[in-house]
Amino acid sequence: MSYPNSGRLSPNQYKKDKQPDHKGSITLERSLVKQLLEEQGDEITIKLSGWNRSGQYGDFISLAYDSYKKKEEAPSKPAPPISDEDIPF
């Protein structure tokens, strides 16, 4: 089963010198790529989350795009203007 913005890394069974220990891919939705291009500058950072898993063909690392964003605090309401009409002097 494939989930949006997810992928996997599996151990490289044919590893030779200078080759990676794991290989795999992550598939991103076009809308996410467009959003990242709009939100970020020339360098795009794709945050990933990973989980160790076991499957039919052995162990692998499951990957997903980490979409967590801190909630922006709501702007505080400005204080009401102070009126000096109630001051007796």
ZIRAJO-V281803 format. One record per residue. N is the residue number from 1. RES is the residue in three letters. PSI is psi in degrees with one decimal (* if undefined). NEAR is the number of other C-alpha atoms within 12 Angstrom. Layout:
BEGIN
((N/RES/PSI/NEAR) (N/RES/PSI/NEAR))
END
This chain:
BEGIN
((1/MET/134.5/7) (2/SER/132.7/13) (3/TYR/150.7/15) (4/PRO/141.5/18) (5/ASN/46.8/25) (6/SER/170.9/28) (7/GLY/-160.4/26) (8/ARG/155.4/30) (9/LEU/132.4/27) (10/SER/152.2/28) (11/PRO/139.5/22) (12/ASN/104.1/18) (13/GLN/-14.8/16) (14/TYR/33.6/13) (15/LYS/131.8/13) (16/LYS/-179.8/10) (17/ASP/137.8/8) (18/LYS/12.5/9) (19/GLN/156.0/12) (20/PRO/153.7/15) (21/ASP/-30.2/17) (22/HIS/155.3/20) (23/LYS/154.5/20) (24/GLY/-157.8/18) (25/SER/164.6/19) (26/ILE/134.7/25) (27/THR/123.9/21) (28/LEU/141.3/24) (29/GLU/145.8/17) (30/ARG/-38.8/12) (31/SER/-35.3/13) (32/LEU/-41.9/21) (33/VAL/-43.6/18) (34/LYS/-42.3/13) (35/GLN/-44.2/16) (36/LEU/-38.9/21) (37/LEU/-37.1/16) (38/GLU/-38.3/13) (39/GLU/-31.5/14) (40/GLN/164.3/14) (41/GLY/-136.9/10) (42/ASP/-27.4/9) (43/GLU/128.1/10) (44/ILE/125.2/15) (45/THR/125.4/15) (46/ILE/108.2/24) (47/LYS/134.9/17) (48/LEU/151.1/22) (49/SER/147.1/20) (50/GLY/147.6/19) (51/TRP/136.8/17) (52/ASN/129.6/16) (53/ARG/163.0/17) (54/SER/141.5/15) (55/GLY/-169.1/12) (56/GLN/-34.2/7) (57/TYR/16.1/10) (58/GLY/-168.5/14) (59/ASP/148.9/18) (60/PHE/171.0/25) (61/ILE/121.9/26) (62/SER/132.5/29) (63/LEU/150.7/29) (64/ALA/148.7/26) (65/TYR/128.5/27) (66/ASP/102.3/17) (67/SER/9.7/18) (68/TYR/132.9/11) (69/LYS/138.7/8) (70/LYS/139.6/6) (71/LYS/132.1/7) (72/GLU/136.3/7) (73/GLU/139.9/7) (74/ALA/137.8/7) (75/PRO/136.5/7) (76/SER/149.1/8) (77/LYS/136.9/8) (78/PRO/147.2/8) (79/ALA/142.5/7) (80/PRO/147.5/7) (81/PRO/142.1/8) (82/ILE/128.8/9) (83/SER/138.0/8) (84/ASP/14.9/8) (85/GLU/-28.3/8) (86/ASP/-8.0/7) (87/ILE/126.2/7) (88/PRO/-10.6/5) (89/PHE/*/5))
END
